[in-house]
Amino acid sequence: MDFSPKAAAAPRSEDPLAVFLPQRAPLVLIESHEEHAVIERLQALLKAFLSTLCGWSITRGLHRLDLVEQLEKSPEFAPSSNQVLDLMQRAFAIHLARRKLAVSEFDLDALATHSAGVSGAEIEQAIAFARFSAQAANAAASTDIVVDELKKRGRFQ
């Protein structure tokens, strides 16, 4: 397949990606040594579907590629600290609820304020371990136990 920038300009009917993308698959794994060309091709194709393109890396986790490009071009596009704090609070609330823990019994402000840069997976892991730690100590899971689990992993500031 040709991943040159010229080829990325317009979808072709014989292009497997152009055929596959309308199927609305939630996840597509593409491994290529031509990463930038593949991303350009996918972005060109996805514009027709009004969809976003996400990437995953071990350093960034799951992220929207269009937002990464905008952030790199203009730092003022970055979300405000209040927006980040709100998102972190929501992430903690979601993972607490998934583990059937009473969200109202946790200090979401404290958890969100001191865990900037923690991924959703790290939040989930800390809450799971906090629940197990609390059960082992015959205690209820608490903000302090979640904080301790984050500290054990070096992720609490």
LUMPA-714259 format. One record per residue: residue number from 1; x, y, z of N, C-alpha, C in turn; chain; residue in one letter. Coordinates in pm, 1 decimal, padded with zeros to 6 digits, always signed. Each point is the difference from the previous one (the first is absolute). Layout:
<pts>
+-----+----------+----------+----------+----------+----------+----------+----------+----------+----------+----+----+
!   i !     n_xx !     n_yy !     n_zz !    ca_xx !    ca_yy !    ca_zz !     c_xx !     c_yy !     c_zz ! ch ! aa !
+-----+----------+----------+----------+----------+----------+----------+----------+----------+----------+----+----+
! NUM !        X !        Y !        Z !        X !        Y !        Z !        X !        Y !        Z !  A !  A !
...
+-----+----------+----------+----------+----------+----------+----------+----------+----------+----------+----+----+
</pts>
This chain:
<pts>
+-----+----------+----------+----------+----------+----------+----------+----------+----------+----------+----+----+
!   i !     n_xx !     n_yy !     n_zz !    ca_xx !    ca_yy !    ca_zz !     c_xx !     c_yy !     c_zz ! ch ! aa !
+-----+----------+----------+----------+----------+----------+----------+----------+----------+----------+----+----+
!   1 ! +00083.0 ! -00116.6 ! +00000.0 ! -00083.0 ! +00116.6 ! +00000.0 ! +00088.5 ! +00124.3 ! +00000.0 !  A !  M !
!   2 ! -00040.1 ! +00100.6 ! -00071.1 ! +00076.4 ! +00123.5 ! -00011.4 ! -00043.8 ! +00096.8 ! +00109.9 !  A !  D !
!   3 ! +00090.5 ! +00035.2 ! +00092.1 ! -00031.5 ! +00091.9 ! +00108.1 ! +00062.1 ! +00138.0 ! -00021.9 !  A !  F !
!   4 ! +00037.5 ! +00030.5 ! -00120.0 ! +00060.8 ! +00129.7 ! -00026.0 ! -00103.1 ! +00110.2 ! +00023.1 !  A !  S !
!   5 ! +00045.9 ! +00123.7 ! +00029.5 ! -00093.5 ! +00110.8 ! +00022.0 ! -00093.3 ! +00022.1 ! -00119.4 !  A !  P !
!   6 ! +00050.9 ! -00020.4 ! -00118.5 ! -00083.9 ! +00016.3 ! -00118.8 ! -00114.4 ! -00101.0 ! +00000.8 !  A !  K !
!   7 ! +00030.3 ! -00122.0 ! +00039.5 ! -00102.1 ! -00104.7 ! +00004.5 ! -00099.6 ! +00024.6 ! +00112.2 !  A !  A !
!   8 ! +00042.0 ! +00073.6 ! +00103.8 ! -00088.6 ! +00026.0 ! +00113.2 ! -00109.7 ! +00100.1 ! -00033.2 !  A !  A !
!   9 ! +00013.8 ! +00071.4 ! -00108.7 ! -00092.4 ! +00107.5 ! -00033.3 ! -00141.9 ! -00047.8 ! -00026.2 !  A !  A !
!  10 ! -00018.4 ! -00110.9 ! -00066.6 ! -00135.5 ! -00043.8 ! -00035.2 ! -00014.7 ! -00149.9 ! +00019.5 !  A !  A !
!  11 ! -00114.5 ! -00042.1 ! +00059.0 ! -00020.6 ! -00143.5 ! +00016.9 ! -00024.0 ! -00068.8 ! -00132.9 !  A !  P !
!  12 ! +00053.6 ! -00121.5 ! -00012.0 ! -00021.3 ! -00078.4 ! -00120.6 ! -00082.7 ! -00121.9 ! +00036.7 !  A !  R !
!  13 ! -00081.4 ! -00047.6 ! -00090.6 ! -00087.9 ! -00112.2 ! +00029.7 ! +00078.6 ! -00127.5 ! +00028.7 !  A !  S !
!  14 ! +00120.1 ! -00014.3 ! -00058.3 ! +00077.6 ! -00120.5 ! +00025.0 ! +00082.0 ! +00008.7 ! +00129.0 !  A !  E !
!  15 ! -00005.9 ! +00112.7 ! +00066.2 ! +00072.3 ! +00020.2 ! +00124.6 ! -00069.8 ! -00079.3 ! +00110.7 !  A !  D !
!  16 ! +00067.9 ! -00096.5 ! +00062.4 ! -00064.3 ! -00080.5 ! +00105.3 ! -00049.6 ! +00084.6 ! +00117.5 !  A !  P !
!  17 ! +00070.2 ! +00108.3 ! +00031.0 ! -00044.9 ! +00085.0 ! +00109.6 ! -00131.3 ! +00069.5 ! -00034.3 !  A !  L !
!  18 ! -00014.0 ! +00044.8 ! -00124.5 ! -00123.2 ! +00066.8 ! -00043.1 ! -00118.2 ! -00096.2 ! +00003.9 !  A !  A !
!  19 ! +00026.5 ! -00126.0 ! -00019.7 ! -00105.7 ! -00100.6 ! +00005.0 ! -00029.7 ! -00037.0 ! +00145.8 !  A !  V !
!  20 ! +00103.1 ! -00007.6 ! +00082.0 ! -00014.2 ! -00045.7 ! +00138.0 ! -00061.4 ! +00105.7 ! +00092.5 !  A !  F !
!  21 ! +00038.6 ! +00125.9 ! -00014.2 ! -00042.4 ! +00104.2 ! +00092.7 ! -00151.3 ! +00020.9 ! +00006.9 !  A !  L !
!  22 ! -00075.0 ! -00010.8 ! -00109.7 ! -00145.1 ! +00017.9 ! +00012.3 ! -00067.8 ! -00107.0 ! +00086.8 !  A !  P !
!  23 ! +00070.1 ! -00105.4 ! +00033.7 ! -00057.2 ! -00105.2 ! +00083.6 ! -00014.2 ! +00044.8 ! +00145.6 !  A !  Q !
!  24 ! +00058.2 ! +00116.0 ! +00033.7 ! -00009.7 ! +00061.0 ! +00131.8 ! +00058.7 ! -00088.4 ! +00110.0 !  A !  R !
!  25 ! +00108.3 ! -00066.8 ! -00030.8 ! +00068.8 ! -00082.6 ! +00099.6 ! +00053.3 ! +00091.1 ! +00109.8 !  A !  A !
!  26 ! -00018.0 ! -00036.7 ! +00126.8 ! +00046.2 ! +00087.7 ! +00107.4 ! +00151.8 ! +00004.5 ! +00014.8 !  A !  P !
!  27 ! +00067.8 ! -00102.0 ! -00050.2 ! +00144.4 ! -00005.8 ! +00015.5 ! +00062.5 ! -00064.2 ! -00122.4 !  A !  L !
!  28 ! +00100.4 ! +00064.0 ! -00053.0 ! +00074.2 ! -00053.1 ! -00113.6 ! +00147.1 ! +00004.0 ! +00037.4 !  A !  V !
!  29 ! +00067.5 ! -00111.6 ! -00013.1 ! +00142.5 ! -00006.0 ! +00031.1 ! +00077.0 ! -00001.4 ! -00131.1 !  A !  L !
!  30 ! +00087.4 ! +00097.8 ! -00014.4 ! +00084.9 ! +00008.1 ! -00119.0 ! +00142.6 ! +00015.3 ! +00048.4 !  A !  I !
!  31 ! +00085.1 ! -00089.7 ! -00040.9 ! +00141.4 ! +00009.0 ! +00031.9 ! +00073.6 ! +00027.1 ! -00130.2 !  A !  E !
!  32 ! +00081.0 ! +00104.2 ! +00000.5 ! +00071.1 ! +00036.5 ! -00121.7 ! +00126.1 ! +00076.8 ! +00034.7 !  A !  S !
!  33 ! +00102.2 ! -00016.8 ! -00082.3 ! +00120.2 ! +00080.9 ! +00017.0 ! -00019.2 ! +00136.8 ! -00065.6 !  A !  H !
!  34 ! -00112.8 ! +00019.3 ! -00068.9 ! -00033.4 ! +00127.8 ! -00064.1 ! -00108.7 ! +00071.2 ! +00080.4 !  A !  E !
!  35 ! +00023.3 ! +00016.2 ! +00130.5 ! -00102.4 ! +00050.0 ! +00090.9 ! -00059.2 ! +00134.6 ! -00042.7 !  A !  E !
!  36 ! +00081.3 ! +00097.6 ! -00032.2 ! -00051.0 ! +00132.1 ! -00035.8 ! -00086.0 ! -00005.7 ! -00125.8 !  A !  H !
!  37 ! +00041.5 ! -00078.2 ! -00097.5 ! -00077.9 ! -00012.1 ! -00123.3 ! -00134.2 ! -00068.7 ! +00026.5 !  A !  A !
!  38 ! +00001.0 ! -00101.1 ! +00084.3 ! -00124.3 ! -00070.4 ! +00033.4 ! -00094.0 ! +00094.2 ! +00073.5 !  A !  V !
!  39 ! +00051.0 ! +00077.1 ! +00092.8 ! -00083.1 ! +00094.9 ! +00074.5 ! -00059.9 ! +00103.6 ! -00093.7 !  A !  I !
!  40 ! +00079.4 ! +00053.9 ! -00090.3 ! -00052.2 ! +00097.0 ! -00097.3 ! -00111.0 ! -00062.1 ! -00083.9 !  A !  E !
!  41 ! +00019.5 ! -00121.7 ! -00043.7 ! -00100.1 ! -00069.8 ! -00081.6 ! -00128.8 ! -00022.0 ! +00078.3 !  A !  R !
!  42 ! +00013.5 ! -00044.8 ! +00124.0 ! -00117.7 ! -00023.3 ! +00083.1 ! -00074.7 ! +00130.4 ! +00030.0 !  A !  L !
!  43 ! +00073.6 ! +00106.3 ! +00027.3 ! -00065.1 ! +00128.3 ! +00027.0 ! -00076.7 ! +00048.5 ! -00122.1 !  A !  Q !
!  44 ! +00058.4 ! -00016.5 ! -00118.0 ! -00069.4 ! +00039.9 ! -00122.5 ! -00127.5 ! -00082.4 ! -00019.6 !  A !  A !
!  45 ! +00007.1 ! -00127.2 ! +00025.6 ! -00117.0 ! -00086.8 ! -00014.2 ! -00107.0 ! +00029.8 ! +00104.9 !  A !  L !
!  46 ! +00042.8 ! +00024.6 ! +00122.4 ! -00095.3 ! +00020.9 ! +00108.2 ! -00074.5 ! +00132.6 ! -00010.3 !  A !  L !
!  47 ! +00054.9 ! +00097.3 ! -00070.3 ! -00071.2 ! +00127.0 ! -00020.0 ! -00133.6 ! -00024.8 ! -00068.4 !  A !  K !
!  48 ! -00004.0 ! -00094.9 ! -00092.0 ! -00123.8 ! -00031.7 ! -00070.7 ! -00103.9 ! -00060.2 ! +00095.0 !  A !  A !
!  49 ! +00044.3 ! -00062.6 ! +00108.3 ! -00092.0 ! -00063.0 ! +00094.9 ! -00024.3 ! +00086.5 ! +00123.5 !  A !  F !
!  50 ! +00060.4 ! +00118.3 ! +00004.5 ! -00008.0 ! +00089.3 ! +00114.5 ! +00036.9 ! -00073.5 ! +00128.8 !  A !  L !
!  51 ! +00105.4 ! -00077.5 ! -00007.1 ! +00048.1 ! -00075.8 ! +00115.3 ! +00135.8 ! +00052.2 ! +00043.1 !  A !  S !
!  52 ! +00036.9 ! -00036.5 ! +00121.3 ! +00130.2 ! +00039.8 ! +00050.9 ! +00094.0 ! -00119.8 ! -00001.0 !  A !  T !
!  53 ! +00126.2 ! +00030.2 ! -00003.1 ! +00102.4 ! -00103.0 ! -00002.2 ! +00075.6 ! +00003.8 ! +00132.1 !  A !  L !
!  54 ! +00004.2 ! -00114.1 ! +00065.1 ! +00072.5 ! -00011.0 ! +00126.2 ! +00121.9 ! -00087.4 ! -00020.3 !  A !  C !
!  55 ! +00099.4 ! +00024.2 ! +00079.0 ! +00120.9 ! -00080.8 ! -00003.3 ! +00027.5 ! -00051.1 ! +00139.4 !  A !  G !
!  56 ! +00090.4 ! -00093.4 ! +00010.5 ! +00041.2 ! -00050.6 ! +00130.2 ! +00150.4 ! -00014.0 ! +00000.2 !  A !  W !
!  57 ! +00059.6 ! +00043.7 ! +00107.0 ! +00143.1 ! -00021.0 ! +00018.5 ! +00022.4 ! -00029.4 ! +00147.1 !  A !  S !
!  58 ! +00110.5 ! -00061.5 ! +00028.8 ! +00028.3 ! -00035.1 ! +00139.0 ! +00023.5 ! +00124.2 ! +00085.1 !  A !  I !
!  59 ! +00043.8 ! +00109.2 ! -00061.0 ! +00026.4 ! +00121.9 ! +00076.4 ! -00122.0 ! +00090.0 ! +00012.3 !  A !  T !
!  60 ! -00087.9 ! +00000.3 ! -00099.3 ! -00117.0 ! +00087.4 ! +00001.5 ! -00130.1 ! -00073.0 ! +00029.6 !  A !  R !
!  61 ! -00002.1 ! -00130.6 ! -00008.6 ! -00125.2 ! -00073.4 ! +00015.3 ! -00088.9 ! +00025.9 ! -00120.8 !  A !  G !
!  62 ! -00129.5 ! -00008.4 ! +00018.0 ! -00094.1 ! +00025.8 ! -00108.4 ! -00020.5 ! +00150.1 ! -00011.6 !  A !  L !
!  63 ! +00011.0 ! +00053.5 ! -00120.4 ! -00012.8 ! +00144.4 ! -00019.5 ! -00052.4 ! +00029.1 ! -00140.4 !  A !  H !
!  64 ! -00070.3 ! +00112.1 ! -00011.9 ! -00048.4 ! +00043.3 ! -00130.6 ! +00115.2 ! +00065.0 ! -00074.8 !  A !  R !
!  65 ! +00025.9 ! -00049.5 ! -00118.7 ! +00114.1 ! +00051.0 ! -00076.8 ! -00022.0 ! +00143.4 ! -00046.1 !  A !  L !
!  66 ! -00124.6 ! +00037.4 ! -00032.6 ! -00024.0 ! +00136.9 ! -00042.9 ! +00024.1 ! +00098.7 ! +00113.9 !  A !  D !
!  67 ! -00031.7 ! -00037.3 ! +00123.5 ! +00025.0 ! +00088.9 ! +00113.4 ! +00148.0 ! +00010.7 ! +00031.0 !  A !  L !
!  68 ! +00073.3 ! -00109.1 ! -00015.1 ! +00144.7 ! +00002.2 ! +00023.7 ! +00065.1 ! +00097.3 ! -00097.1 !  A !  V !
!  69 ! -00040.3 ! -00006.7 ! -00127.0 ! +00056.7 ! +00091.4 ! -00099.6 ! -00031.7 ! +00144.4 ! +00034.7 !  A !  E !
!  70 ! -00124.6 ! +00028.3 ! +00043.5 ! -00037.4 ! +00136.7 ! +00035.1 ! +00077.3 ! +00048.2 ! +00122.1 !  A !  Q !
!  71 ! +00019.6 ! -00087.3 ! +00097.8 ! +00075.8 ! +00038.6 ! +00119.0 ! +00145.5 ! +00029.9 ! -00033.6 !  A !  L !
!  72 ! +00056.5 ! -00079.7 ! -00089.9 ! +00138.7 ! +00022.0 ! -00038.3 ! +00015.4 ! +00131.1 ! -00077.2 !  A !  E !
!  73 ! -00102.4 ! +00037.6 ! -00077.8 ! +00006.5 ! +00122.8 ! -00079.3 ! -00031.6 ! +00123.4 ! +00083.6 !  A !  K !
!  74 ! -00096.3 ! -00013.0 ! +00094.3 ! -00034.7 ! +00116.3 ! +00080.8 ! -00031.6 ! -00042.2 ! +00142.7 !  A !  S !
!  75 ! +00091.9 ! +00024.8 ! +00092.3 ! -00018.2 ! -00039.8 ! +00140.0 ! -00123.3 ! +00062.0 ! +00064.8 !  A !  P !
!  76 ! -00048.9 ! +00114.3 ! -00050.6 ! -00117.3 ! +00062.5 ! +00061.6 ! -00126.9 ! -00081.5 ! -00023.8 !  A !  E !
!  77 ! +00007.1 ! -00099.1 ! -00088.9 ! -00113.2 ! -00088.1 ! -00025.2 ! -00017.0 ! -00101.4 ! +00114.3 !  A !  F !
!  78 ! +00100.1 ! -00011.9 ! +00084.9 ! -00003.7 ! -00097.6 ! +00109.6 ! -00117.4 ! +00029.4 ! +00092.9 !  A !  A !
!  79 ! -00061.2 ! -00103.4 ! +00055.3 ! -00111.8 ! +00021.6 ! +00091.6 ! +00046.5 ! +00072.5 ! +00125.6 !  A !  P !
!  80 ! -00092.1 ! +00075.8 ! +00060.2 ! +00033.6 ! +00073.5 ! +00122.0 ! +00016.4 ! -00097.4 ! +00115.9 !  A !  S !
!  81 ! +00061.1 ! +00047.8 ! +00106.3 ! +00020.1 ! -00086.1 ! +00116.5 ! -00133.6 ! -00041.5 ! +00060.3 !  A !  S !
!  82 ! -00102.6 ! +00086.9 ! -00007.5 ! -00132.8 ! -00035.9 ! +00051.1 ! -00060.6 ! -00114.3 ! -00081.4 !  A !  N !
!  83 ! +00019.6 ! +00002.6 ! -00132.5 ! -00051.2 ! -00107.6 ! -00084.7 ! +00071.4 ! -00131.9 ! +00030.1 !  A !  Q !
!  84 ! +00129.6 ! +00006.8 ! +00019.4 ! +00077.2 ! -00120.4 ! +00031.8 ! -00044.5 ! -00054.9 ! +00135.3 !  A !  V !
!  85 ! -00017.2 ! +00087.2 ! +00098.1 ! -00044.4 ! -00041.3 ! +00133.0 ! -00137.2 ! -00066.9 ! -00008.0 !  A !  L !
!  86 ! -00090.1 ! +00058.3 ! -00077.7 ! -00133.7 ! -00057.1 ! -00016.8 ! +00007.2 ! -00137.9 ! -00064.8 !  A !  D !
!  87 ! +00082.7 ! -00013.7 ! -00101.9 ! +00015.0 ! -00129.8 ! -00066.2 ! +00059.8 ! -00104.6 ! +00093.7 !  A !  L !
!  88 ! +00097.1 ! +00039.2 ! +00080.3 ! +00060.1 ! -00093.4 ! +00095.7 ! -00103.6 ! -00043.3 ! +00104.4 !  A !  M !
!  89 ! -00082.0 ! +00093.7 ! +00047.4 ! -00105.0 ! -00033.9 ! +00095.9 ! -00097.9 ! -00099.7 ! -00061.2 !  A !  Q !
!  90 ! -00037.2 ! +00024.4 ! -00125.2 ! -00091.6 ! -00092.0 ! -00068.3 ! +00061.4 ! -00137.9 ! -00016.1 !  A !  R !
!  91 ! +00128.4 ! -00005.0 ! -00033.3 ! +00067.3 ! -00128.9 ! -00017.5 ! -00000.3 ! -00077.6 ! +00131.6 !  A !  A !
!  92 ! +00030.6 ! +00068.4 ! +00110.3 ! -00003.4 ! -00067.4 ! +00130.2 ! -00141.7 ! -00047.0 ! +00032.1 !  A !  F !
!  93 ! -00099.2 ! +00085.4 ! -00025.6 ! -00139.5 ! -00037.1 ! +00029.4 ! -00043.0 ! -00122.1 ! -00081.3 !  A !  A !
!  94 ! +00037.1 ! -00004.1 ! -00126.1 ! -00035.8 ! -00113.5 ! -00085.7 ! +00061.0 ! -00128.6 ! +00052.7 !  A !  I !
!  95 ! +00127.5 ! +00003.5 ! +00032.2 ! +00068.0 ! -00121.7 ! +00045.0 ! -00044.7 ! -00041.6 ! +00140.6 !  A !  H !
!  96 ! -00032.7 ! +00095.0 ! +00084.5 ! -00054.2 ! -00034.8 ! +00131.7 ! -00135.2 ! -00068.3 ! -00014.8 !  A !  L !
!  97 ! -00084.9 ! +00055.4 ! -00086.4 ! -00132.6 ! -00057.9 ! -00022.1 ! +00010.4 ! -00139.3 ! -00062.1 !  A !  A !
!  98 ! +00094.5 ! -00018.6 ! -00092.5 ! +00018.7 ! -00132.4 ! -00061.0 ! +00036.4 ! -00105.6 ! +00103.7 !  A !  R !
!  99 ! +00070.2 ! +00041.1 ! +00104.6 ! +00039.7 ! -00092.6 ! +00106.7 ! -00104.8 ! -00003.5 ! +00111.1 !  A !  R !
! 100 ! -00116.9 ! +00057.7 ! -00028.5 ! -00112.5 ! +00000.4 ! +00094.4 ! +00035.3 ! +00066.2 ! +00133.7 !  A !  K !
! 101 ! +00076.2 ! +00107.7 ! -00009.9 ! +00035.0 ! +00078.5 ! +00117.8 ! -00082.4 ! +00128.6 ! -00000.9 !  A !  L !
! 102 ! -00038.5 ! +00048.7 ! +00116.4 ! -00081.6 ! +00121.0 ! +00010.6 ! +00086.8 ! +00122.3 ! -00032.3 !  A !  A !
! 103 ! -00025.2 ! +00059.6 ! -00113.3 ! +00080.4 ! +00114.6 ! -00045.8 ! -00006.6 ! +00113.6 ! +00100.1 !  A !  V !
! 104 ! -00116.1 ! +00020.1 ! +00063.4 ! -00017.6 ! +00111.1 ! +00094.2 ! +00090.0 ! -00011.7 ! +00123.8 !  A !  S !
! 105 ! +00052.5 ! -00119.4 ! +00026.3 ! +00086.5 ! -00020.7 ! +00116.8 ! +00147.4 ! +00030.7 ! -00028.0 !  A !  E !
! 106 ! +00029.1 ! +00041.5 ! -00122.9 ! +00138.4 ! +00029.3 ! -00038.5 ! +00014.9 ! +00148.3 ! -00027.9 !  A !  F !
! 107 ! +00118.1 ! +00052.6 ! +00028.4 ! +00031.8 ! +00140.3 ! -00027.4 ! +00056.9 ! +00008.9 ! -00142.1 !  A !  D !
! 108 ! -00090.2 ! +00019.6 ! -00096.2 ! +00041.9 ! +00004.4 ! -00140.8 ! +00092.7 ! +00117.7 ! -00028.7 !  A !  L !
! 109 ! -00022.0 ! +00112.3 ! +00070.7 ! +00088.4 ! +00116.5 ! -00019.3 ! +00144.2 ! -00035.1 ! +00035.8 !  A !  D !
! 110 ! +00018.4 ! -00064.7 ! +00113.5 ! +00135.9 ! -00035.8 ! +00043.2 ! +00062.9 ! -00100.1 ! -00095.8 !  A !  A !
! 111 ! -00078.2 ! -00100.8 ! -00040.1 ! +00054.0 ! -00100.8 ! -00091.1 ! +00039.8 ! +00063.8 ! -00133.5 !  A !  L !
! 112 ! -00087.6 ! +00084.8 ! -00053.1 ! +00026.5 ! +00061.6 ! -00130.4 ! +00113.9 ! +00101.7 ! +00006.7 !  A !  A !
! 113 ! +00003.3 ! +00078.7 ! +00104.9 ! +00101.7 ! +00104.8 ! +00012.2 ! +00140.9 ! -00056.3 ! +00004.3 !  A !  T !
! 114 ! +00017.6 ! -00110.6 ! +00069.0 ! +00134.0 ! -00052.2 ! +00023.0 ! +00040.5 ! -00113.8 ! -00092.5 !  A !  H !
! 115 ! -00081.0 ! -00029.2 ! -00099.3 ! +00036.0 ! -00110.7 ! -00088.7 ! +00000.3 ! +00042.0 ! -00146.4 !  A !  S !
! 116 ! +00043.8 ! +00121.0 ! -00027.4 ! +00008.9 ! +00048.9 ! -00137.4 ! +00092.1 ! -00089.0 ! -00081.2 !  A !  A !
! 117 ! -00040.6 ! -00032.5 ! -00118.8 ! +00081.7 ! -00081.0 ! -00089.0 ! -00020.2 ! -00148.8 ! +00016.8 !  A !  G !
! 118 ! -00086.6 ! -00039.7 ! +00092.5 ! -00028.8 ! -00141.8 ! +00020.7 ! -00099.8 ! -00044.1 ! -00105.8 !  A !  V !
! 119 ! +00025.2 ! -00113.7 ! -00060.9 ! -00091.0 ! -00049.6 ! -00103.9 ! -00121.4 ! -00066.9 ! +00062.8 !  A !  S !
! 120 ! -00103.4 ! -00020.3 ! -00080.5 ! -00118.9 ! -00069.3 ! +00046.6 ! +00030.8 ! -00140.1 ! +00047.7 !  A !  G !
! 121 ! +00090.5 ! -00067.1 ! -00068.1 ! +00039.0 ! -00135.8 ! +00040.1 ! +00068.8 ! +00001.2 ! +00136.1 !  A !  A !
! 122 ! +00080.6 ! +00101.6 ! +00025.5 ! +00068.4 ! +00010.3 ! +00130.0 ! -00099.8 ! +00030.4 ! +00111.4 !  A !  E !
! 123 ! -00100.3 ! +00081.8 ! -00031.7 ! -00106.1 ! +00028.3 ! +00096.9 ! -00075.3 ! -00128.8 ! +00032.1 !  A !  I !
! 124 ! -00037.4 ! -00071.2 ! -00104.6 ! -00073.5 ! -00125.2 ! +00017.7 ! +00080.4 ! -00099.4 ! +00084.8 !  A !  E !
! 125 ! +00127.8 ! -00012.1 ! -00030.6 ! +00086.4 ! -00092.6 ! +00073.1 ! +00011.9 ! +00040.8 ! +00147.6 !  A !  Q !
! 126 ! +00019.9 ! +00127.9 ! +00025.3 ! +00013.8 ! +00047.6 ! +00138.1 ! -00127.7 ! -00024.5 ! +00078.7 !  A !  A !
! 127 ! -00115.8 ! +00022.1 ! -00061.4 ! -00126.7 ! -00021.6 ! +00068.8 ! -00021.8 ! -00148.7 ! +00025.9 !  A !  I !
! 128 ! +00033.9 ! -00084.2 ! -00096.1 ! -00013.5 ! -00145.4 ! +00019.4 ! +00088.2 ! -00046.7 ! +00114.8 !  A !  A !
! 129 ! +00124.7 ! +00044.2 ! +00001.1 ! +00090.4 ! -00039.3 ! +00108.2 ! -00043.3 ! +00060.0 ! +00133.8 !  A !  F !
! 130 ! -00054.8 ! +00120.9 ! -00002.6 ! -00048.3 ! +00062.4 ! +00123.5 ! -00115.7 ! -00080.9 ! +00057.7 !  A !  A !
! 131 ! -00084.8 ! -00048.2 ! -00085.7 ! -00112.9 ! -00082.2 ! +00045.4 ! +00050.7 ! -00129.5 ! +00065.0 !  A !  R !
! 132 ! +00097.4 ! -00063.8 ! -00065.2 ! +00057.0 ! -00122.6 ! +00056.2 ! +00072.1 ! +00027.8 ! +00132.3 !  A !  F !
! 133 ! +00074.4 ! +00109.2 ! +00005.1 ! +00071.7 ! +00036.6 ! +00123.2 ! -00097.5 ! +00024.8 ! +00114.0 !  A !  S !
! 134 ! -00109.9 ! +00068.9 ! -00030.2 ! -00100.1 ! +00028.6 ! +00101.9 ! -00064.7 ! -00128.9 ! +00049.4 !  A !  A !
! 135 ! -00031.9 ! -00090.8 ! -00091.2 ! -00059.6 ! -00127.5 ! +00039.4 ! +00095.6 ! -00080.0 ! +00088.7 !  A !  Q !
! 136 ! +00127.7 ! +00000.7 ! -00035.8 ! +00099.7 ! -00074.0 ! +00079.3 ! +00012.5 ! +00056.6 ! +00140.8 !  A !  A !
! 137 ! -00023.2 ! +00129.7 ! +00015.4 ! +00009.9 ! +00065.5 ! +00130.3 ! -00136.0 ! +00008.7 ! +00070.0 !  A !  A !
! 138 ! -00102.4 ! -00064.9 ! -00058.4 ! -00137.8 ! +00006.3 ! +00052.8 ! -00044.5 ! +00144.5 ! +00020.0 !  A !  N !
! 139 ! +00029.2 ! +00082.9 ! -00099.4 ! -00037.2 ! +00141.5 ! +00004.3 ! -00071.1 ! +00035.9 ! -00129.8 !  A !  A !
! 140 ! -00061.3 ! +00114.9 ! +00000.3 ! -00064.0 ! +00049.0 ! -00122.1 ! +00104.3 ! +00071.6 ! -00085.1 !  A !  A !
! 141 ! -00011.8 ! -00013.4 ! -00129.8 ! +00090.3 ! +00073.4 ! -00089.3 ! -00022.2 ! +00149.4 ! +00021.7 !  A !  A !
! 142 ! +00108.3 ! +00075.0 ! -00007.5 ! -00008.5 ! +00143.6 ! +00026.6 ! +00095.5 ! +00076.4 ! -00091.7 !  A !  S !
! 143 ! -00014.0 ! +00130.3 ! +00004.7 ! +00090.0 ! +00087.2 ! -00076.1 ! +00144.9 ! -00027.4 ! +00037.9 !  A !  T !
! 144 ! +00025.1 ! -00013.5 ! +00129.7 ! +00137.5 ! -00023.1 ! +00046.6 ! +00059.1 ! -00128.8 ! -00055.9 !  A !  D !
! 145 ! -00080.7 ! -00104.4 ! -00008.6 ! +00050.5 ! -00127.6 ! -00052.0 ! +00029.6 ! +00011.2 ! -00149.3 !  A !  I !
! 146 ! -00086.3 ! +00071.1 ! -00074.4 ! +00025.5 ! +00021.1 ! -00143.1 ! +00128.1 ! +00080.9 ! -00017.1 !  A !  V !
! 147 ! +00017.5 ! +00103.6 ! +00082.4 ! +00121.9 ! +00081.4 ! -00004.6 ! +00122.4 ! -00086.8 ! +00027.8 !  A !  V !
! 148 ! -00009.5 ! -00086.5 ! +00099.9 ! +00112.3 ! -00089.5 ! +00031.6 ! +00034.8 ! -00088.5 ! -00119.2 !  A !  D !
! 149 ! -00101.6 ! -00051.5 ! -00069.4 ! +00024.8 ! -00085.7 ! -00116.5 ! +00064.9 ! +00079.7 ! -00113.3 !  A !  E !
! 150 ! -00042.3 ! +00124.2 ! -00017.9 ! +00063.5 ! +00084.0 ! -00102.3 ! +00144.8 ! +00030.9 ! +00038.3 !  A !  L !
! 151 ! +00024.1 ! +00023.9 ! +00127.9 ! +00136.2 ! +00028.8 ! +00046.9 ! +00091.5 ! -00120.3 ! -00021.0 !  A !  K !
! 152 ! -00052.0 ! -00119.6 ! +00024.4 ! +00080.9 ! -00121.3 ! -00019.4 ! +00050.3 ! -00009.5 ! -00142.7 !  A !  K !
! 153 ! -00074.1 ! +00053.8 ! -00091.2 ! +00036.4 ! -00004.3 ! -00141.8 ! +00069.8 ! +00128.9 ! -00044.1 !  A !  R !
! 154 ! +00026.0 ! +00089.5 ! +00096.2 ! +00070.8 ! +00123.6 ! -00031.6 ! -00081.7 ! +00095.4 ! -00083.0 !  A !  G !
! 155 ! -00134.0 ! -00006.6 ! +00009.9 ! -00084.9 ! +00081.0 ! -00085.8 ! -00079.6 ! +00105.2 ! +00073.6 !  A !  R !
! 156 ! +00024.4 ! +00019.6 ! +00127.4 ! -00074.4 ! +00100.3 ! +00076.0 ! +00094.3 ! +00113.6 ! +00032.3 !  A !  F !
! 157 ! -00042.6 ! +00122.2 ! -00024.5 ! +00088.4 ! +00116.0 ! +00017.0 ! -00026.9 ! +00071.4 ! +00130.6 !  A !  Q !
+-----+----------+----------+----------+----------+----------+----------+----------+----------+----------+----+----+
</pts>
